[in-house]
C-alpha cells in the first residue's frame, strides 16, 4: 500500500478488492409450493437435515472435498441425528416415510453430494439389502449399529467389467463346508475400504443365480483399495475390491436374496432417492446463482439488473420447479405402492438432466469464480456428473422408459 507524501491518504484502488461473496444461504426455491403440504413428521426430518447442513456441513465441506478427505466425524454426526437410514425401518428408531427420506436426501445433496452419497450407500443400499433380504437375527445384528454410524456398510454390485450390464456380474460364490468362498472384483464401492461390512452380490456356482452375502471387511482375502484421482464425490471414499477365497459363513448369507430380481428390488427402492438428490444439487446451484447475481457488480450495476441474467435465473427456476413437481408426485406414488419401474427411471432421468443443466448455467453465470471450490457451484457441478451416472446411467434409464413406451426391450 502506498500514500501521497502530502496527505498520507492511500492511493490503493479500493475498487480492485473483491467482495467476500456469500453464496450458500438457504433461499425459498419452492415457486409452486410443492412442499407446502409436507406432513409435520416429515418436515421435522427435513429440518433436522437442514440444521446439519447449515451448522455442521457447510463450514467444513469445501476443504474436505478439495483434499479428498472422508470425514467420519460428519458420518457419526449423521448417525446421531438419525439421518443415515434413508427410511429403512430399524427397531428403536422413529418411523421415516419415503417422503421424509427423499427430503433428507434433497437437503443433504443441497449441502454436498459426497455426504448425500454416504446416506445413499449406508441406508439406501447396504441397510436396505439387509432389511429386505435378511433374517430377523441379521437385522438385529447389523441395522441398529449401522443406523447410528457405528458400523459402516457398503453395497458391492458393480464390477470393473460390468457397470450398466450389472446382471452379467461374474464374481463367484462357491459352496464349501460351513459357508461360501467368494472370488472376483468390484469397483466404485462406497465405504468399501472403510473397515465395516460389505453386502456382496455374487453368482453361485451351485445354481448360477445371484445371491447376497454380508462380508466383514477384515475378512482374510478381502482387499479394498480406495480409488484416487476422482473429480467428483471427492469427500467419500469409494473402493476397488478384490476377493480371493474370502470365506463367508452360512449365517452371513442373506436368505431372501436368491436372484438378480432381489438385487433389482433394492435398487428400485433407491431410484427416487437419487432423483431427490438431483433436486438438492439443482437447488444449491440456483441459490448460489441468485446470490452471486445480487452481489457481483459489473458495468456499474449488479448482474441481477441485467435482462439476460434474469432470464437465465428464470430458466433455472423453471427447470427446478419442474423436477420438484415430478419427484414429489412420483414419491406419492411410491408411498401408495403404485410406482412403476418406468416411472422411477423417468424421475431419475429427468431430474439428473435438469440438475446438470442448472449446474452448467450457474457455473457459467459465476464466470471464473464458478470453478473455485469455495464458491460452492464447482463442487455441485462436478458431483452432479457422478449422480447422473450411478444407480443407472441416463442411457439405461431411457431404455427402461423406452421399453415401457414400446413394449420392446432394447437391452438384455
C-alpha positions as CSV (number, residue, x, y, z in Angstrom):
1,X,0.0,0.0,0.0
2,X,1.3,3.5,-0.8
3,X,0.3,7.0,0.3
4,X,0.9,10.6,-1.0
5,X,3.6,12.4,0.9
6,X,1.3,15.5,1.3
7,X,-1.8,13.9,2.8
8,X,-0.8,10.4,3.8
9,X,-4.0,9.2,2.0
10,X,-4.0,5.7,0.5
11,X,-3.6,5.5,-3.3
12,X,-4.8,1.9,-3.2
13,X,-7.7,1.5,-5.6
14,X,-10.4,0.1,-3.4
15,X,-12.5,-1.0,-6.4
16,X,-10.0,-3.8,-7.2
17,X,-10.7,-5.6,-3.9
18,X,-13.2,-8.5,-4.5
19,X,-16.1,-8.8,-2.1
20,X,-16.4,-11.8,0.2
21,X,-19.3,-13.4,-1.6
22,X,-21.8,-15.4,0.5
23,X,-23.4,-17.9,-1.8
24,X,-24.7,-20.7,0.4
25,X,-27.6,-19.2,2.3
26,X,-30.9,-21.2,2.0
27,X,-33.5,-19.4,-0.2
28,X,-37.1,-20.1,-0.9
29,X,-36.8,-22.1,-4.0
30,X,-40.3,-23.7,-4.0
31,X,-42.0,-21.5,-6.5
32,X,-45.0,-23.8,-7.0
33,X,-45.5,-24.5,-3.3
34,X,-44.8,-28.2,-3.9
35,X,-43.6,-28.8,-0.4
36,X,-46.1,-26.6,1.5
37,X,-48.3,-29.6,2.5
38,X,-45.4,-31.7,3.8
39,X,-46.6,-33.5,7.0
40,X,-45.2,-32.3,10.3
41,X,-43.3,-35.5,11.0
42,X,-41.7,-35.4,7.5
43,X,-40.8,-31.8,7.9
44,X,-39.1,-32.5,11.2
45,X,-36.7,-34.9,9.5
46,X,-36.1,-32.4,6.7
47,X,-35.4,-29.5,9.1
48,X,-33.0,-31.7,11.1
49,X,-31.1,-32.4,7.9
50,X,-31.1,-28.6,7.1
51,X,-29.7,-27.8,10.5
52,X,-26.9,-30.4,10.0
53,X,-26.1,-28.8,6.6
54,X,-26.1,-25.3,7.9
55,X,-24.3,-25.9,11.2
56,X,-22.0,-28.9,10.6
57,X,-21.5,-29.4,6.9
58,X,-21.2,-26.2,5.0
59,X,-18.5,-24.7,7.2
60,X,-16.1,-27.6,6.5
61,X,-17.1,-29.5,3.4
62,X,-15.2,-27.4,0.9
63,X,-11.9,-28.2,2.5
64,X,-12.8,-31.9,2.8
65,X,-13.9,-32.1,-0.8
66,X,-10.8,-30.2,-2.0
67,X,-8.4,-32.5,-0.1
68,X,-10.4,-35.7,-1.0
69,X,-10.9,-36.3,2.8
70,X,-13.7,-38.5,4.0
71,X,-14.9,-37.1,7.4
72,X,-16.0,-39.8,9.7
73,X,-16.9,-37.1,12.2
74,X,-19.6,-35.9,9.8
75,X,-20.8,-39.5,9.3
76,X,-21.1,-40.0,13.1
77,X,-23.0,-36.7,13.4
78,X,-25.4,-38.0,10.7
79,X,-25.9,-41.1,12.9
80,X,-26.5,-39.0,16.0
81,X,-29.2,-37.1,14.1
82,X,-30.8,-40.2,12.6
83,X,-30.0,-39.2,9.1
84,X,-28.3,-42.3,7.8
85,X,-31.3,-44.7,7.3
86,X,-32.9,-43.5,4.1
87,X,-36.2,-44.5,5.5
88,X,-35.2,-48.1,6.4
89,X,-37.2,-49.3,9.4
90,X,-35.0,-50.1,12.4
91,X,-36.3,-51.2,15.8
92,X,-36.0,-48.4,18.3
93,X,-35.9,-45.6,15.7
94,X,-38.7,-43.3,14.7
95,X,-40.6,-44.1,11.5
96,X,-39.4,-42.3,8.4
97,X,-41.7,-42.1,5.4
98,X,-40.4,-42.2,1.8
99,X,-41.2,-38.5,1.6
100,X,-39.1,-37.8,4.7
101,X,-36.3,-39.9,3.3
102,X,-36.5,-38.0,0.0
103,X,-36.4,-34.6,1.7
104,X,-33.4,-35.6,3.8
105,X,-31.6,-36.7,0.6
106,X,-32.5,-33.5,-1.1
107,X,-31.3,-31.4,1.8
108,X,-28.0,-33.3,2.2
109,X,-27.4,-33.1,-1.6
110,X,-28.0,-29.3,-1.3
111,X,-25.1,-29.4,1.2
112,X,-22.8,-31.8,-0.6
113,X,-23.1,-34.8,-3.0
114,X,-20.5,-36.9,-1.1
115,X,-22.4,-36.7,2.2
116,X,-25.7,-37.4,0.5
117,X,-24.0,-40.5,-1.1
118,X,-22.9,-41.7,2.3
119,X,-26.6,-41.9,3.3
120,X,-27.5,-43.4,-0.1
121,X,-24.8,-46.2,0.4
122,X,-25.3,-46.7,4.1
123,X,-29.0,-46.6,4.3
124,X,-30.4,-46.8,0.8
125,X,-28.3,-49.8,-0.3
126,X,-26.5,-51.6,2.4
127,X,-29.1,-51.3,5.2
128,X,-31.9,-51.8,2.8
129,X,-30.4,-55.0,1.4
130,X,-30.2,-56.5,4.9
131,X,-33.7,-55.2,5.8
132,X,-35.3,-56.6,2.6
133,X,-33.3,-59.8,2.2
134,X,-32.0,-60.7,5.7
135,X,-33.4,-62.7,8.6
136,X,-34.7,-61.0,11.8
137,X,-31.5,-62.0,13.6
138,X,-29.4,-60.4,10.8
139,X,-31.4,-57.2,11.0
140,X,-30.9,-57.1,14.8
141,X,-27.2,-57.8,14.5
142,X,-26.3,-55.1,12.0
143,X,-29.0,-52.5,11.4
144,X,-29.0,-50.6,14.7
145,X,-25.2,-50.1,14.6
146,X,-25.4,-49.0,11.0
147,X,-28.2,-46.5,11.8
148,X,-26.0,-44.8,14.3
149,X,-22.9,-44.8,12.1
150,X,-21.0,-47.0,14.5
151,X,-20.8,-49.6,11.7
152,X,-20.2,-48.6,8.1
153,X,-21.8,-50.5,5.3
154,X,-21.0,-51.0,1.6
155,X,-23.0,-52.4,-1.3
156,X,-20.9,-54.3,-3.8
157,X,-22.6,-54.9,-7.1
158,X,-20.7,-53.0,-9.9
159,X,-17.6,-54.8,-11.3
160,X,-14.7,-53.4,-13.3
161,X,-16.1,-55.0,-16.4
162,X,-19.8,-54.9,-15.6
163,X,-21.4,-51.5,-15.0
164,X,-24.6,-50.9,-16.8
165,X,-24.9,-54.7,-17.5
166,X,-24.7,-55.5,-13.8
167,X,-27.0,-58.5,-14.3
168,X,-23.9,-60.1,-16.0
169,X,-21.8,-59.9,-12.9
170,X,-19.1,-62.6,-12.7
171,X,-17.9,-62.5,-9.1
172,X,-18.3,-66.2,-8.0
173,X,-19.7,-67.7,-4.8
174,X,-18.6,-71.4,-4.3
175,X,-20.3,-73.5,-1.6
176,X,-17.9,-75.1,0.9
177,X,-18.4,-76.7,4.3
178,X,-20.0,-74.2,6.6
179,X,-20.4,-71.4,4.1
180,X,-19.1,-70.0,0.8
181,X,-15.9,-68.8,-0.8
182,X,-16.0,-65.5,-2.8
183,X,-13.7,-64.7,-5.7
184,X,-13.8,-61.7,-8.0
185,X,-13.6,-57.9,-8.1
186,X,-16.0,-55.0,-7.5
187,X,-15.5,-51.3,-8.4
188,X,-16.9,-47.9,-7.3
189,X,-18.0,-49.3,-3.9
190,X,-18.7,-46.5,-1.4
191,X,-17.5,-47.4,2.1
192,X,-15.8,-50.5,0.7
193,X,-12.4,-49.7,2.2
194,X,-13.5,-48.2,5.5
195,X,-13.4,-51.3,7.7
196,X,-17.1,-52.1,8.1
197,X,-19.2,-54.7,6.3
198,X,-19.9,-55.1,2.6
199,X,-23.1,-56.6,1.1
200,X,-21.7,-58.5,-1.8
201,X,-23.7,-59.7,-4.8
202,X,-22.1,-62.8,-6.4
203,X,-23.2,-65.6,-8.7
204,X,-23.5,-69.0,-7.2
205,X,-21.6,-72.0,-8.7
206,X,-24.4,-74.1,-7.3
207,X,-27.4,-72.7,-9.2
208,X,-26.0,-69.9,-11.4
209,X,-28.1,-67.3,-9.6
210,X,-27.1,-64.1,-7.9
211,X,-27.1,-64.2,-4.1
212,X,-26.3,-61.7,-1.4
213,X,-23.6,-62.1,1.3
214,X,-22.6,-59.9,4.2
215,X,-18.8,-59.8,4.4
216,X,-16.8,-58.1,7.2
217,X,-14.0,-56.1,5.5
218,X,-11.4,-57.5,7.8
219,X,-12.0,-61.0,6.3
220,X,-8.9,-62.8,5.0
221,X,-8.6,-62.4,1.3
222,X,-10.7,-59.1,1.2
223,X,-8.7,-56.2,-0.2
224,X,-10.4,-52.8,-0.5
225,X,-8.3,-50.1,-2.2
226,X,-9.6,-46.5,-2.1
227,X,-9.9,-45.2,-5.7
228,X,-7.9,-42.0,-6.1
229,X,-7.9,-39.2,-8.7
230,X,-11.7,-38.7,-8.7
231,X,-13.1,-35.4,-9.9
232,X,-16.5,-35.9,-8.3
233,X,-17.7,-37.1,-4.9
234,X,-14.3,-36.4,-3.5
235,X,-15.4,-36.4,0.1
236,X,-16.4,-40.1,0.2
237,X,-14.1,-43.0,-0.3
238,X,-15.0,-45.5,-3.0
239,X,-13.2,-48.7,-3.4
240,X,-11.9,-51.2,-5.9
241,X,-12.4,-54.5,-4.0
242,X,-10.7,-57.9,-4.7
243,X,-12.0,-61.1,-3.2
244,X,-9.5,-64.0,-3.1
245,X,-11.1,-67.1,-1.5
246,X,-13.0,-64.9,1.0
247,X,-14.9,-67.2,3.4
248,X,-18.4,-66.2,4.3
249,X,-20.1,-68.3,7.0
250,X,-23.6,-69.5,6.3
251,X,-25.0,-67.2,8.9
252,X,-23.9,-64.2,6.8
253,X,-25.9,-65.3,3.7
254,X,-29.0,-63.2,3.0
255,X,-31.6,-65.9,2.6
256,X,-34.1,-63.7,0.6
257,X,-31.5,-62.7,-1.9
258,X,-32.0,-65.5,-4.3
259,X,-31.8,-63.9,-7.8
260,X,-30.9,-60.6,-9.5
261,X,-34.5,-59.6,-9.2
262,X,-33.9,-59.2,-5.5
263,X,-30.9,-57.0,-6.2
264,X,-33.0,-55.0,-8.6
265,X,-35.7,-54.6,-5.9
266,X,-33.2,-52.9,-3.6
267,X,-32.0,-50.6,-6.5
268,X,-35.6,-49.8,-7.4
269,X,-36.3,-48.7,-3.9
270,X,-33.4,-46.1,-4.1
271,X,-34.1,-44.6,-7.5
272,X,-36.5,-41.9,-6.4
273,X,-34.0,-41.0,-3.7
274,X,-31.4,-40.3,-6.4
275,X,-33.9,-38.1,-8.1
276,X,-34.4,-36.2,-4.9
277,X,-30.7,-35.8,-4.7
278,X,-30.7,-34.2,-8.1
279,X,-33.3,-31.7,-6.9
280,X,-31.0,-30.8,-4.0
281,X,-28.0,-30.2,-6.2
282,X,-30.1,-28.1,-8.6
283,X,-31.4,-26.1,-5.6
284,X,-27.8,-25.4,-4.4
285,X,-26.7,-24.2,-7.8
286,X,-29.7,-22.0,-8.2
287,X,-29.4,-20.5,-4.8
288,X,-25.7,-19.6,-5.4
289,X,-26.5,-18.1,-8.8
290,X,-29.2,-15.9,-7.3
291,X,-27.0,-14.7,-4.5
292,X,-24.0,-14.1,-6.8
293,X,-26.1,-12.2,-9.3
294,X,-27.2,-9.9,-6.4
295,X,-23.6,-9.4,-5.0
296,X,-21.5,-9.2,-8.2
297,X,-21.2,-5.8,-9.7
298,X,-20.2,-5.4,-13.4
299,X,-20.6,-2.4,-15.7
300,X,-21.7,-0.3,-12.7
301,X,-24.6,-2.4,-11.5
302,X,-25.4,-5.8,-10.0
303,X,-25.5,-8.7,-12.5
304,X,-29.1,-9.2,-11.3
305,X,-30.1,-6.0,-13.0
306,X,-29.3,-7.4,-16.4
307,X,-32.1,-8.8,-18.6
308,X,-30.1,-11.8,-19.7
309,X,-29.2,-12.7,-16.2
310,X,-32.8,-12.5,-15.1
311,X,-33.8,-14.7,-18.0
312,X,-31.2,-17.3,-17.0
313,X,-32.3,-17.3,-13.4
314,X,-35.9,-17.7,-14.5
315,X,-34.9,-20.6,-16.7
316,X,-33.1,-22.3,-13.8
317,X,-36.1,-21.8,-11.5
318,X,-38.4,-23.2,-14.2
319,X,-36.3,-26.3,-14.5
320,X,-36.0,-26.7,-10.8
321,X,-39.8,-26.4,-10.3
322,X,-40.5,-29.0,-12.9
323,X,-38.4,-31.6,-11.2
324,X,-39.7,-30.7,-7.8
325,X,-43.2,-31.4,-9.0
326,X,-42.2,-34.6,-10.8
327,X,-40.2,-36.1,-7.9
328,X,-42.8,-35.2,-5.3
329,X,-45.6,-36.8,-7.4
330,X,-43.5,-40.0,-8.0
331,X,-42.9,-40.2,-4.3
332,X,-46.6,-40.0,-3.7
333,X,-47.0,-43.0,-6.0
334,X,-44.2,-44.8,-4.2
335,X,-45.9,-44.2,-0.8
336,X,-49.1,-45.6,-2.3
337,X,-47.2,-48.7,-3.7
338,X,-48.2,-47.8,-7.3
339,X,-44.8,-46.6,-8.6
340,X,-43.6,-48.5,-11.7
341,X,-40.0,-49.1,-12.8
342,X,-40.6,-46.9,-15.8
343,X,-41.8,-44.0,-13.6
344,X,-38.9,-44.3,-11.3
345,X,-36.5,-44.3,-14.2
346,X,-38.3,-41.3,-15.8
347,X,-37.9,-39.4,-12.5
348,X,-34.1,-40.2,-12.3
349,X,-33.6,-39.5,-16.0
350,X,-35.4,-36.1,-15.9
351,X,-34.1,-34.9,-12.6
352,X,-30.4,-35.5,-13.2
353,X,-30.7,-34.0,-16.7
354,X,-32.2,-30.8,-15.2
355,X,-29.7,-30.7,-12.4
356,X,-26.9,-30.8,-15.0
357,X,-28.4,-28.0,-17.0
358,X,-28.9,-25.8,-13.9
359,X,-25.4,-26.5,-12.6
360,X,-23.9,-25.7,-16.0
361,X,-25.9,-22.4,-16.2
362,X,-24.9,-21.4,-12.7
363,X,-21.2,-22.3,-13.3
364,X,-21.2,-20.1,-16.4
365,X,-23.0,-17.2,-14.6
366,X,-20.3,-17.1,-11.9
367,X,-17.6,-16.8,-14.6
368,X,-14.2,-17.6,-13.3
369,X,-15.4,-17.7,-9.8
370,X,-17.6,-20.6,-10.9
371,X,-14.6,-23.0,-10.9
372,X,-13.5,-22.2,-7.4
373,X,-14.4,-24.8,-4.7
374,X,-15.1,-22.1,-2.1
375,X,-17.9,-20.7,-4.2
376,X,-19.9,-23.9,-3.9
377,X,-21.1,-24.3,-7.5
378,X,-17.9,-26.1,-8.7
379,X,-18.5,-29.0,-6.2
380,X,-22.1,-29.5,-7.3
381,X,-21.2,-29.1,-11.0
382,X,-18.7,-32.0,-10.6
383,X,-20.8,-34.1,-8.3
384,X,-23.9,-34.0,-10.5
385,X,-21.9,-35.8,-13.1
386,X,-21.5,-38.7,-10.8
387,X,-25.1,-38.6,-9.8
388,X,-26.1,-38.6,-13.4
389,X,-24.2,-41.9,-13.8
390,X,-24.6,-44.0,-10.7
391,X,-27.5,-46.3,-10.0
392,X,-28.3,-46.5,-13.7
393,X,-26.9,-44.2,-16.4
394,X,-29.1,-41.8,-18.4
395,X,-29.0,-44.3,-21.3
396,X,-30.1,-47.2,-19.2
397,X,-32.9,-45.2,-17.6
398,X,-34.0,-44.0,-21.1
399,X,-34.1,-47.6,-22.3
400,X,-36.3,-48.7,-19.3
401,X,-38.7,-45.8,-20.2
402,X,-38.5,-46.7,-23.9
403,X,-39.3,-50.4,-23.1
404,X,-42.4,-49.1,-21.3
405,X,-43.4,-47.0,-24.3
406,X,-42.9,-49.6,-27.0
407,X,-43.2,-52.9,-25.2
408,X,-39.9,-53.9,-26.7
409,X,-36.6,-54.3,-24.8
410,X,-33.6,-52.8,-26.5
411,X,-31.2,-54.4,-23.9
412,X,-30.9,-57.7,-22.2
